[in-house]
């Protein structure tokens, strides 16, 4: 067993926290270099998630967790994807769209796809399997908390007041509970990667978030959606037995519905 995998198995919480810090730290040298040289940091929105995606995919391969992380294997319980799919279009449904040039659409489509790969790869593909020692609820809630805390790096690109930070953390936590539960029930990461990218792209093109914001989504609506996402995640996980094998050379996900 490799030292990194032994660390992941023997000290799962410490492993996930260390990985979260390392993953966030990947972009810090680039931010520092761009600031010191007086360059616009906007390209880092693409560069940093691309590097993080390469790193997390390499780590999954190195650990031998491609199946356990949901990169291979079939998609089970496909019907449970209905809410993440609907959530991906929520900003557009409520607020419409804004005018954005094709150049920016291409840029952000690529950047957000890498974001989907890096964030889902870490928070669902690595963190949840590693944390299954604490049971499905421990894995879900701890990984969601770490995922929310990891979004503090948004301070490099955006400014938030106190209420804005509360909204940010509640939104990312509810999102993570929803996606974590769906991952545990479907056993496959690819639908969530695509939906994650689409979710972020929807906020961008609706003018409710990002550099093209016209009118931020009403904070009361945003928090209500966060509660709905978390509640649905808890609901669909309550009636299922989930087991992710963490020992030996086998790596698999077994999801058995009790509904």
NUFI-632733 format. One record per residue: x, y, z of N, C-alpha, C in turn. Coordinates in pm, whole numbers, padded with zeros to 5 digits, always signed. Example, Ala and Ser with C-alpha at 12.3 -4.5 7.8 and 13.67 -1.06 7.14 Angstrom:
! residues 2
+01319-00569+00780+01230-00450+00780+01320-00330+00780+01285-00225+00708+01367-00106+00714+01290+00003+00787
END
This chain:
! residues 259
+00085-00119+00000+00000+00000+00000+00089+00125+00000+00056+00221-00086+00136+00343-00095+00124+00424+00033+00226+00505+00067+00219+00587+00189+00099+00681+00191+00066+00738+00075-00047+00831+00071-00178+00757+00095-00192+00639+00035-00316+00563+00057-00323+00514+00201-00210+00474+00258-00209+00432+00398-00251+00547+00488-00205+00667+00456-00245+00787+00530-00395+00811+00517-00448+00795+00396-00591+00816+00372-00676+00716+00449-00629+00592+00461-00705+00487+00528-00692+00496+00680-00571+00526+00728-00547+00526+00872-00585+00657+00940-00573+00769+00868-00605+00900+00925-00694+00976+00826-00816+00929+00803-00898+00986+00696-00931+01135+00713-00965+01176+00835-01002+01316+00855-00882+01407+00833-00770+01371+00890-00648+01450+00873-00606+01452+00726-00622+01339+00658-00590+01331+00516-00674+01427+00434-00804+01429+00459-00894+01516+00382-00866+01663+00411-00842+01697+00537-00811+01836+00572-00681+01880+00506-00579+01793+00513-00451+01825+00451-00465+01841+00300-00547+01755+00240-00569+01763+00096-00643+01892+00059-00740+01932+00141-00814+02055+00117-00721+02176+00122-00632+02177+00220-00536+02288+00232-00440+02288+00113-00390+02171+00077-00298+02161-00035-00365+02203-00165-00488+02158-00185-00561+02190-00307-00583+02341-00319-00618+02404-00207-00639+02549-00207-00508+02624-00227-00400+02567-00171-00271+02635-00177-00208+02631-00316-00257+02542-00402-00200+02531-00536-00203+02664-00609-00309+02739-00590-00324+02865-00663-00253+02984-00600-00212+02973-00472-00155+03088-00403-00029+03143-00469+00068+03058-00508+00187+03113-00574+00153+03188-00703+00056+03137-00777+00017+03204-00901-00047+03340-00873-00134+03344-00771-00197+03471-00734-00091+03572-00692+00007+03525-00613+00114+03614-00567+00197+03666-00685+00231+03578-00777+00312+03618-00894+00236+03719-00980+00109+03691-01004+00030+03782-01088+00015+03918-01021-00004+03920-00889-00017+04047-00818+00113+04125-00815+00224+04055-00793+00354+04121-00787+00395+04180-00921+00355+04113-01028+00391+04161-01162+00286+04254-01221+00180+04280-01144+00079+04373-01188-00010+04321-01299-00021+04188-01312-00105+04129-01417-00247+04108-01366-00339+04109-01461-00479+04080-01430-00490+03934-01388-00552+03909-01271-00562+03771-01221-00678+03694-01284-00755+03757-01371-00870+03689-01430-00835+03557-01497-00722+03546-01571-00689+03417-01633-00673+03303-01532-00649+03339-01407-00633+03235-01304-00763+03161-01277-00876+03221-01315-01004+03151-01302-01007+03024-01387-00926+03021-01491-00913+02902-01575-00790+02821-01538-00679+02888-01515-00552+02820-01491-00555+02739-01362-00602+02800-01253-00600+02732-01123-00688+02607-01121-00816+02613-01163-00895+02489-01162-00842+02384-01258-00775+02426-01367-00717+02327-01459-00605+02250-01389-00520+02322-01318-00411+02257-01243-00468+02169-01133-00569+02219-01062-00631+02140-00955-00697+02014-01010-00756+02022-01128-00819+01905-01190-00716+01799-01222-00605+01840-01280-00497+01746-01312-00446+01679-01185-00429+01759-01081-00379+01706-00954-00476+01605-00893-00604+01638-00888-00700+01550-00821-00721+01422-00900-00721+01431-01033-00735+01310-01115-00612+01221-01099-00495+01283-01092-00373+01205-01067-00381+01135-00932-00427+01206-00829-00435+01149-00695-00530+01031-00691-00645+01044-00756-00741+00933-00760-00679+00811-00827-00608+00835-00938-00539+00725-01008-00433+00665-00918-00354+00749-00851-00244+00702-00766-00296+00618-00649-00409+00660-00594-00468+00585-00483-00534+00456-00527-00559+00444-00658-00630+00327-00708-00778+00333-00679-00832+00454-00672-00972+00475-00634-01061+00514-00751-01027+00480-00871-01106+00525-00986-01251+00476-00978-01271+00354-00932-01408+00302-00919-01474+00358-00794-01400+00356-00684-01453+00406-00558-01489+00555-00569-01415+00629-00647-01440+00773-00663-01547+00802-00766-01599+00698-00830-01708+00717-00924-01666+00758-01063-01538+00741-01097-01493+00775-01232-01517+00662-01330-01538+00542-01277-01574+00427-01359-01695+00360-01296-01762+00278-01374-01880+00209-01323-02008+00275-01371-02117+00205-01353-02247+00252-01402-02307+00354-01306-02408+00425-01355-02483+00521-01274-02608+00452-01220-02619+00443-01090-02736+00383-01027-02835+00491-00984-02960+00451-00969-03063+00544-00919-03061+00678-00994-03065+00670-01127-03055+00789-01211-03165+00890-01178-03281+00842-01136-03394+00931-01109-03364+01034-01000-03264+01007-00915-03232+01098-00806-03159+01224-00854-03124+01226-00982-03054+01343-01037-03149+01458-01073-03279+01438-01053-03375+01539-01099-03355+01674-01028-03330+01672-00897-03315+01799-00826-03183+01869-00860-03069+01799-00862-02947+01868-00907-02960+01926-01047-03035+01856-01134-03055+01907-01270-03139+02034-01268-03249+02032-01191-03334+02149-01180-03258+02264-01114-03178+02233-01012-03102+02336-00941-03002+02405-01033-02952+02330-01132-02855+02387-01225-02914+02501-01307-03046+02501-01322-03113+02604-01402-03189+02705-01316-03180+02693-01183-03257+02780-01094-03235+02929-01119-03112+02977-01130-03094+03121-01152-03158+03170-01282-03147+03090-01387-03206+03129-01515-03358+03130-01506-03414+03032-01433-03559+03024-01418-03614+03145-01343-03537+03193-01245-03583+03305-01163-03543+03442-01219-03428+03449-01286-03373+03579-01320-03345+03600-01469-03347+03499-01551-03323+03518-01694-03176+03515-01729-03137+03590-01833-03000+03585-01883-02947+03727-01906-02815+03736-01927-02752+03863-01961-02673+03846-02090-02633+03956-02149-02554+03950-02272-02406+03932-02238-02348+03826-02295-02206+03796-02274-02148+03757-02409-02029+03806-02440-01968+03773-02568-01930+03626-02574-01919+03573-02695-01884+03432-02712-01745+03401-02657-01657+03501-02660-01524+03479-02604-01529+03447-02456-01610+03525-02382-01624+03500-02239-01701+03373-02211-01799+03342-02294-01873+03217-02276-01779+03098-02289-01692+03100-02390-01597+02991-02410-01500+02982-02294-01450+03098-02251-01354+03101-02141-01413+03041-02014-01532+03088-01976-01592+03042-01852-01647+02900-01862-01687+02859-01980-01732+02720-01997-01617+02625-01966-01497+02657-02018-01380+02575-01990-01341+02583-01842-01339+02707-01789-01299+02725-01650-01392+02651-01554-01521+02658-01580-01618+02596-01489-01623+02444-01506-01590+02395-01624-01579+02249-01639-01464+02196-01554-01351+02268-01557-01238+02228-01471-01275+02242-01324-01353+02344-01291-01399+02360-01154-01484+02240-01111-01572+02195-01201-01653+02078-01171-01569+01955-01146-01467+01936-01229-01379+01820-01213-01302+01828-01082-01242+01945-01054-01157+01957-00936-01239+01951-00806-01352+02022-00801-01430+02026-00678-01505+01896-00653-01564+01839-00756-01632+01710-00738-01530+01599-00712-01418+01606-00782-01314+01505-00762-01265+01504-00619-01247+01622-00560-01202+01629-00421-01315+01600-00323-01421+01681-00328-01524+01677-00223-01607+01551-00224-01638+01499-00342-01717+01376-00351-01630+01255-00384-01538+01270-00481-01461+01155-00527-01355+01106-00433-01298+01195-00352-01192+01156-00258-01238+01169-00113-01293+01283-00077-01327+01308+00063-01431+01210+00117-01539+01189+00044-01644+01100+00094-01595+00956+00109-01531+00895+00009-01480+00759+00030-01383+00750+00148-01296+00849+00162-01199+00846+00272-01268+00857+00407-01374+00936+00415-01441+00962+00542-01550+00861+00576-01568+00759+00494-01671+00659+00521-01645+00580+00649-01527+00593+00705-01500+00530+00835-01596+00585+00941-01642+00708+00920-01733+00772+01016-01879+00749+00979-01905+00657+00888-02040+00628+00846-02085+00724+00737-02198+00693+00675-02243+00774+00563-02275+00917+00604-02331+00934+00726-02366+01069+00771-02242+01149+00806-02148+01086+00871-02023+01154+00903-01950+01195+00777-01943+01102+00680-01875+01132+00553-01943+01246+00480-02076+01244+00479-02152+01347+00407-02134+01484+00471-02155+01493+00602-02156+01623+00669-02015+01681+00686-01918+01597+00716-01780+01646+00729-01728+01696+00595-01752+01617+00490-01706+01658+00358-01774+01788+00313-01904+01803+00348-01977+01925+00313-01919+02046+00387-01884+02028+00514-01827+02138+00592-01691+02180+00537-01610+02081+00501-01477+02112+00446-01490+02177+00309-01586+02130+00229-01612+02191+00098-01652+02337+00114-01737+02367+00210-01781+02505+00233-01664+02592+00278-01585+02541+00373-01471+02617+00423-01370+02645+00311-01359+02553+00217-01264+02568+00108-01296+02685+00017-01418+02735+00021-01456+02846-00067-01411+02982-00014-01334+02980+00094-01277+03106+00144-01182+03167+00041-01130+03085-00050-01039+03136-00154-01109+03231-00250-01242+03237-00245-01315+03331-00330-01282+03476-00295-01218+03495-00180-01182+03630-00139-01084+03694-00238-01013+03608-00315-00919+03661-00414-00991+03727-00531-01115+03684-00558-01186+03731-00677-01309+03816-00645-01363+03804-00523-01484+03874-00488-01476+03928-00346-01557+04029-00316-01567+04084-00182-01705+04053-00125-01710+04010+00002-01837+03976+00067-01847+04049+00200-01967+04095+00235-01989+04142+00370-02024+04021+00456-02051+04043+00585-02077+03931+00677-02196+03848+00632-02305+03915+00595-02424+03842+00550-02394+03766+00421-02310+03825+00337-02272+03758+00213-02195+03630+00240-02108+03633+00341-02033+03512+00377-02124+03405+00435-02221+03447+00516-02318+03351+00571-02394+03284+00457-02436+03365+00362-02507+03312+00245-02418+03219+00166-02291+03257+00150-02196+03175+00072-02177+03039+00138-02157+03038+00268-02133+02911+00337-02259+02824+00341-02375+02885+00362-02498+02805+00364-02527+02748+00226-02500+02827+00122-02523+02780-00014-02430+02665-00051-02301+02679-00018-02206+02573-00052-02228+02449+00034-02272+02469+00159-02298+02353+00245-02420+02277+00196-02529+02347+00166-02648+02281+00114-02620+02210-00017-02545+02276-00103-02504+02218-00231-02425+02089-00208-02331+02093-00114-02245+01978-00088-02323+01861-00028-02420+01890+00057-02504+01783+00114-02584+01716+00002-02642+01797-00085-02718+01743-00197-02631+01657-00287-02519+01711-00332-02433+01639-00425-02367+01518-00359-02333+01530-00231-02273+01417-00161-02371+01301-00149-02495+01332-00114-02597+01227-00102-02626+01163-00236-02637+01244-00340-02662+01190-00474-02545+01103-00519-02423+01145-00488-02306+01064-00521-02311+00928-00453-02346+00928-00324-02353+00802-00250-02464+00712-00302-02568+00767-00358-02678+00688-00411-02658+00645-00557-02586+00726-00634-02567+00691-00776-02436+00618-00801-02335+00644-00718-02207+00575-00732-02124+00620-00850-02160+00732-00912-02085+00778-01029-02068+00930-01020-01947+00976-01051-01913+01116-01034-01941+01202-01157-01943+01141-01276-01950+01221-01399-02077+01304-01412-02196+01252-01380-02314+01339-01387-02303+01461-01297-02242+01444-01180-02228+01555-01087-02125+01656-01135-02019+01608-01199-01920+01700-01257-01987+01790-01361-02064+01730-01449-02131+01807-01554-02236+01901-01497-02314+01852-01400-02417+01935-01339-02357+02049-01256-02245+02021-01190-02175+02124-01113-02130+02237-01205-02069+02201-01318-02024+02301-01414-02143+02380-01470-02251+02308-01499-02371+02374-01552-02434+02466-01449-02434+02423-01323-02488+02503-01213-02415+02637-01204-02282+02632-01202-02203+02754-01193-02219+02841-01317-02226+02778-01433-02242+02851-01559-02378+02920-01565-02479+02857-01507-02612+02914-01502-02614+03042-01418-02544+03040-01305-02536+03160-01223-02464+03271-01299-02360+03236-01371-02283+03334-01447-02366+03398-01557-02433+03316-01637-02505+03367-01753-02640+03427-01718-02688+03404-01596-02815+03465-01555-02794+03605-01499-02668+03642-01477-02640+03773-01423-02662+03784-01273-02663+03670-01202-02686+03672-01058-02557+03652-00978-02447+03620-01043-02319+03599-00975-02207+03615-01076-02085+03630-01025-01971+03640-01114-01950+03781-01167-01857+03796-01260-01820+03930-01310-01928+03998-01391-02030+03924-01434-02135+03983-01517-02264+04007-01438-02251+04011-01305-02369+04023-01220-02442+04155-01248-02572+04145-01263-02660+04260-01280-02743+04278-01154-02801+04169-01108-02882+04169-00985-02857+04039-00911-02796+04048-00796-02769+03927-00718-02899+03858-00681-02897+03726-00680-03016+03652-00644-03056+03688-00500-03186+03707-00478-03236+03746-00347-03183+03650-00240-03122+03705-00136-03056+03622-00035-03155+03529+00035-03281+03572+00049-03381+03486+00112-03412+03366+00024-03422+03390-00106-03444+03280-00200-03324+03189-00204-03205+03249-00202-03082+03169-00208-03071+03076-00088-03099+03128+00030-03092+03047+00151-03203+02941+00153-03320+02976+00101-03429+02879+00095-03391+02762+00004-03328+02793-00109-03283+02687-00200-03178+02600-00131-03090+02662-00053-02987+02586+00018-03049+02486+00115-03154+02529+00186-03224+02441+00280-03291+02326+00205-03352+02357+00091-03418+02253+00010-03316+02151-00038-03201+02198-00085-03098+02106-00134-03051+02013-00022-03023+02071+00094-02975+01990+00206-03082+01892+00252-03207+01936+00258-03316+01850+00303-03337+01732+00208-03328+01758+00078-03343+01649-00019-03228+01551-00006-03106+01603+00014-02991+01514+00031-03008+01423+00150-03052+01480+00263-03075+01400+00384-03185+01297+00359-03291+01339+00292-03405+01250+00266-03365+01128+00184-03292+01149+00073-03260+01036-00015-03156+00943+00046-03081+00994+00144-02980+00908+00206-03036+00832+00325-03148+00877+00380-03206+00811+00496-03249+00668+00465-03297+00646+00344-03352+00515+00313-03260+00424+00237-03129+00444+00248-03037+00362+00170-02920+00315+00254-02877+00195+00226-02755+00143+00285-02642+00171+00189-02538+00235+00237-02426+00271+00152-02298+00215+00212-02219+00149+00130-02093+00094+00178-01986+00119+00072-01878+00183+00112-01764+00203+00022-01646+00128+00080-01600+00028+00008-01490-00056+00055-01361+00024+00064-01293+00016+00178-01173+00095+00200-01048+00009+00221-01059-00121+00219-00945-00204+00249-00909-00293+00133-00786-00346+00135-00742-00436+00030-00724-00365-00103-00725-00443-00211-00706-00384-00343-00837-00353-00411-00947-00407-00359-01076-00382-00421-01124-00242-00384-01189-00181-00478-01247-00048-00453-01381-00043-00522-01486-00045-00444-01618-00047-00508-01720+00028-00428-01831+00055-00489-01940+00123-00422-02064+00037-00431-02125+00009-00318-02248-00070-00317-02359+00018-00265-02460+00038-00343-02573+00119-00302-02700+00035-00312-02762+00008-00198-02880-00076-00195-02997+00004-00140-03098+00022-00221-03213+00103-00179-03302+00022-00084-03349+00087+00021-03442+00024+00113-03579+00089+00103-03597+00171+00003-03725+00242-00013-03832+00148-00062
END
